[in-house]
Every structure is written in structure tokens, then in C-alpha cells.
């Protein structure tokens, strides 16, 4: 669980929601150019696909 770093702070519901969002953004996504599930998030809105070597803009957490 990626929210263990918060310890006893912030409460259960905010940590659960944050964990879901963070897991979604760290997962590999489908590249819109080569249609392979390989695109990874570099920073807010910047995505990179190592399969077709493409860097592109998208949504903040998902493509």
C-alpha cells in the first residue's frame, strides 16, 4: 500500500483515495501511437512510450 508513508496522519478516506489515484498514475497505459500498454508518466501531463520512443502530452493522471 503506497500510503503507509503517511502513518497515522490524514485519516482513512483521504489516504484510500490518494492510494487509488497514485496506483492509477504509476501504472502503464496504452500508447495512442503504437497501441501497446507501455506508456509511463514522466511528470504532470507528460507521458513517454519506450516501445515507439514517443513523448507526448496527455491528462495529469491517465492518458
N, CA, C and O of each residue as an XYZ file, in Angstrom:
252
protein
N       0.847     -1.183      0.000
C       0.000      0.000      0.000
C       0.889      1.243      0.000
O       1.693      1.410      0.917
N       0.771      2.115     -0.996
C       1.672      3.254     -1.109
C       1.418      4.362     -0.094
O       2.213      5.298     -0.002
N       0.339      4.281      0.666
C       0.042      5.357      1.611
C       0.569      5.071      3.005
O       0.286      5.832      3.930
N       1.323      4.003      3.183
C       1.882      3.704      4.503
C       2.869      4.772      4.945
O       3.125      4.925      6.139
N       3.419      5.503      4.005
C       4.382      6.538      4.357
C       3.754      7.684      5.148
O       4.473      8.486      5.745
N       2.419      7.771      5.161
C       1.739      8.831      5.900
C       1.489      8.466      7.354
O       1.150      9.331      8.161
N       1.651      7.200      7.695
C       1.475      6.767      9.077
C       0.053      6.981      9.565
O      -0.906      6.622      8.883
N      -0.081      7.571     10.755
C      -1.390      7.772     11.367
C      -2.018      9.108     10.970
O      -3.081      9.460     11.480
N      -1.391      9.843     10.086
C      -1.888     11.172      9.715
C      -2.935     11.107      8.605
O      -2.965     10.149      7.832
N      -3.773     12.104      8.528
C      -4.707     12.411      7.441
C      -5.979     11.580      7.381
O      -6.894     11.983      6.663
N      -6.112     10.482      8.059
C      -7.356      9.720      8.061
C      -7.402      8.644      6.996
O      -6.566      8.594      6.093
N      -8.399      7.784      7.123
C      -8.505      6.607      6.262
C      -8.986      6.943      4.856
O      -8.398      6.482      3.878
N     -10.047      7.739      4.739
C     -10.634      8.002      3.424
C      -9.706      8.806      2.505
O      -9.542      8.430      1.344
N      -9.098      9.894      2.979
C      -8.178     10.607      2.078
C      -6.995      9.747      1.626
O      -6.560      9.840      0.478
N      -6.476      8.910      2.532
C      -5.362      8.042      2.158
C      -5.800      6.988      1.146
O      -5.035      6.642      0.246
N      -7.014      6.478      1.281
C      -7.518      5.481      0.339
C      -7.669      6.095     -1.051
O      -7.264      5.496     -2.047
N      -8.252      7.291     -1.114
C      -8.441      7.967     -2.392
C      -7.093      8.292     -3.038
O      -6.913      8.102     -4.241
N      -6.156      8.779     -2.237
C      -4.829      9.092     -2.744
C      -4.136      7.838     -3.270
O      -3.469      7.878     -4.303
N      -4.295      6.733     -2.560
C      -3.697      5.469     -2.986
C      -4.239      5.000     -4.322
O      -3.488      4.483     -5.149
N      -5.537      5.173     -4.543
C      -6.145      4.776     -5.813
C      -5.615      5.631     -6.959
O      -5.279      5.113     -8.024
N      -5.543      6.943     -6.737
C      -5.055      7.853     -7.777
C      -3.593      7.568     -8.090
O      -3.199      7.524     -9.256
N      -2.793      7.375     -7.052
C      -1.368      7.135     -7.257
C      -1.115      5.804     -7.970
O      -0.234      5.721     -8.826
N      -1.867      4.781     -7.630
C      -1.713      3.491     -8.302
C      -2.081      3.609     -9.776
O      -1.447      2.989    -10.631
N      -3.100      4.401    -10.069
C      -3.539      4.592    -11.449
C      -2.479      5.343    -12.257
O      -2.205      4.984    -13.402
N      -1.891      6.369    -11.675
C      -0.924      7.159    -12.432
C       0.412      6.434    -12.604
O       1.125      6.693    -13.574
N       0.763      5.535    -11.691
C       2.029      4.806    -11.792
C       1.935      3.570    -12.690
O       2.956      2.982    -13.047
N       0.725      3.183    -13.049
C       0.541      2.012    -13.914
C       0.941      2.347    -15.354
O       1.014      3.515    -15.733
N       1.196      1.313    -16.141
C       1.472      1.514    -17.560
C       0.148      1.700    -18.286
O      -0.849      1.056    -17.960
N       0.153      2.590    -19.278
C      -1.058      2.912    -20.022
C      -0.866      2.587    -21.501
O       0.252      2.360    -21.962
N      -1.966      2.570    -22.223
C      -1.945      2.270    -23.652
C      -1.451      3.492    -24.425
O      -1.992      4.589    -24.289
N      -0.432      3.285    -25.225
C       0.132      4.363    -26.038
C      -0.831      4.686    -27.182
O      -1.294      3.772    -27.864
N      -1.144      5.964    -27.408
C      -2.052      6.311    -28.501
C      -1.414      6.181    -29.886
O      -2.120      6.234    -30.893
N      -0.100      6.013    -29.951
C       0.582      5.914    -31.239
C       0.803      4.469    -31.682
O       0.530      4.125    -32.832
N       1.297      3.617    -30.770
C       1.579      2.228    -31.157
C       0.573      1.241    -30.556
O       0.639      0.049    -30.859
N      -0.347      1.700    -29.723
C      -1.405      0.901    -29.097
C      -0.884     -0.233    -28.211
O      -1.588     -1.219    -27.993
N       0.329     -0.103    -27.706
C       0.858     -1.079    -26.758
C       0.736     -0.511    -25.349
O       0.789      0.704    -25.155
N       0.575     -1.385    -24.378
C       0.472     -0.939    -22.991
C       1.888     -0.776    -22.456
O       2.452     -1.694    -21.860
N       2.452      0.411    -22.679
C       3.836      0.647    -22.294
C       4.087      2.074    -21.831
O       5.148      2.349    -21.269
N       3.154      2.985    -22.045
C       3.389      4.394    -21.737
C       3.448      4.620    -20.232
O       2.594      4.142    -19.485
N       4.468      5.355    -19.800
C       4.650      5.678    -18.389
C       4.630      7.194    -18.227
O       4.997      7.934    -19.140
N       4.203      7.638    -17.068
C       4.116      9.060    -16.758
C       5.491      9.577    -16.350
O       6.139      8.998    -15.478
N       5.937     10.655    -16.973
C       7.204     11.284    -16.612
C       6.990     12.381    -15.585
O       7.683     12.438    -14.569
N       6.025     13.251    -15.855
C       5.648     14.310    -14.926
C       4.197     14.665    -15.219
O       3.531     13.968    -15.985
N       3.703     15.738    -14.620
C       2.293     16.095    -14.770
C       1.973     16.347    -16.244
O       2.434     17.330    -16.825
N       1.189     15.462    -16.840
C       0.745     15.631    -18.218
C       1.749     15.209    -19.279
O       1.437     15.291    -20.467
N       2.945     14.759    -18.899
C       3.960     14.334    -19.860
C       4.107     12.821    -19.768
O       4.350     12.277    -18.691
N       3.959     12.146    -20.905
C       3.998     10.686    -20.968
C       5.052     10.247    -21.964
O       5.354     10.966    -22.916
N       5.614      9.061    -21.744
C       6.644      8.522    -22.619
C       6.343      7.054    -22.909
O       5.997      6.289    -22.009
N       6.479      6.676    -24.176
C       6.337      5.277    -24.573
C       7.701      4.778    -25.040
O       8.195      5.221    -26.077
N       8.317      3.858    -24.287
C       9.627      3.358    -24.703
C       9.568      2.415    -25.909
O      10.586      2.213    -26.572
N       8.420      1.844    -26.204
C       8.294      0.912    -27.335
C       8.445      1.636    -28.670
O       9.189      1.192    -29.545
N       7.732      2.756    -28.820
C       7.819      3.508    -30.076
C       8.640      4.783    -29.913
O       8.719      5.592    -30.838
N       9.251      4.967    -28.742
C      10.121      6.104    -28.438
C       9.418      7.440    -28.704
O       9.949      8.300    -29.406
N       8.232      7.598    -28.141
C       7.434      8.796    -28.318
C       7.197      9.461    -26.976
O       6.918      8.793    -25.981
N       7.310     10.778    -26.956
C       6.977     11.560    -25.775
C       5.798     12.444    -26.174
O       5.843     13.111    -27.208
N       4.746     12.448    -25.359
C       3.542     13.181    -25.728
C       2.855     13.728    -24.492
O       3.155     13.328    -23.367
N       1.931     14.647    -24.717
C       1.165     15.263    -23.636
C      -0.184     14.573    -23.516
O      -0.760     14.126    -24.508
N      -0.678     14.494    -22.288
C      -1.974     13.883    -22.033
C      -2.558     14.454    -20.762
O      -2.217     15.567    -20.362
N      -3.432     13.705    -20.126
C      -4.029     14.141    -18.867
C      -3.004     14.015    -17.745
O      -1.945     13.415    -17.930
N      -3.317     14.576    -16.593
C      -2.369     14.597    -15.480
C      -2.118     13.214    -14.903
O      -0.967     12.867    -14.637
N      -3.170     12.402    -14.697
C      -3.016     11.113    -14.033
C      -3.152      9.928    -14.969
O      -2.565      8.875    -14.717
N      -3.910     10.075    -16.043
C      -4.106      8.998    -17.016
C      -4.000      9.577    -18.415
O      -3.977     10.795    -18.596
N      -3.936      8.702    -19.394
C      -3.887      9.166    -20.792
C      -5.301      9.291    -21.295
O      -5.515      9.666    -22.448
